């Protein structure tokens, strides 16, 4: 993403939206090498790509945006806590030097006491506060009641089959070859942008989000995932490309098993006071994902993808809510997305099934 696009987005956004947009732009400015780049190219380290990087010098450069967002979320702060505008290399700003000391301490603890495994993170102590509390909470903690694990050992196939049945049944799902979605992207601080999606049962997808005069478009053409803002290409990290591919897979339901390996029933958990059955597996990048299905309806309730970084797992969470029937197939009409320090919601207005789609729209150009 170039700085001209960042300026366009900043001009269009109102002040109430800027804090969230700043995090989005920050992540995009630290874009990784393209997901489809030649695999023999060794990724640059943070010190090789950016200026004035000391403690995180060996961090893969394509993890910088993720790690910064994780630290922001852990402390409940934004970029200005340590940086001045987009001049991230500037010294003597805010808590940058203190942050370096804290990162050194965290890395040292993991190295000395946990064999290099990332057991201690910023969030271990901070828990969303800039200054961690050393006092013990005296108020009685609200007891958490977890459901008993089913006595009968469930299989992943059985749980997914119930999800497919809940959506309308395999025969009904298999009859749907395409879908066209009209929606709105809702920002956490108010405001919204129009969104439009086209998807096919064989995994092709295209989504357009209109930010004023800037159209952010992403898609998967069956071979390659891509993203651009107007005519500006946005290079994708491999995990971002994988999530674009999964959009259509999840929407059509029946293809979920093909998107994962080693899917197993892991546990029973609760979401919004309802029991969910949790499956764990690996996506095509062999990165762990968890899928939670409502124990009564069988419908997919939450999906969490984890990307390991030097300072812990960067998690991408999608919640699927308010299922409604479209042409006899249940589809979520409220989809909430969250990554560290950034959240947004897709509110679906309409879904048209088996609409004729020109497959050329799934290509980046």
Secondary structure as UniProt FT lines:
FT   HELIX           3..12
FT   HELIX           15..29
FT   TURN            35..36
FT   TURN            39..40
FT   HELIX           46..49
FT   TURN            55..58
FT   HELIX           61..63
FT   HELIX           64..75
FT   HELIX           79..81
FT   TURN            85..86
FT   TURN            88..89
FT   TURN            94..95
FT   HELIX           96..113
FT   TURN            115..116
FT   HELIX           122..126
FT   TURN            127..128
FT   HELIX           156..167
FT   HELIX           170..174
FT   STRAND          178..187
FT   TURN            188..189
FT   STRAND          192..200
FT   TURN            201..202
FT   STRAND          205..211
FT   TURN            212..213
FT   STRAND          214..220
FT   STRAND          225..229
FT   TURN            230..231
FT   STRAND          232..233
FT   HELIX           238..252
FT   TURN            254..255
FT   HELIX           256..259
FT   STRAND          261..271
FT   TURN            272..273
FT   STRAND          274..282
FT   TURN            284..285
FT   STRAND          288..294
FT   TURN            295..297
FT   STRAND          300..309
FT   TURN            310..311
FT   STRAND          312..326
FT   TURN            327..328
FT   STRAND          329..339
FT   TURN            340..341
FT   STRAND          342..353
FT   HELIX           359..362
//
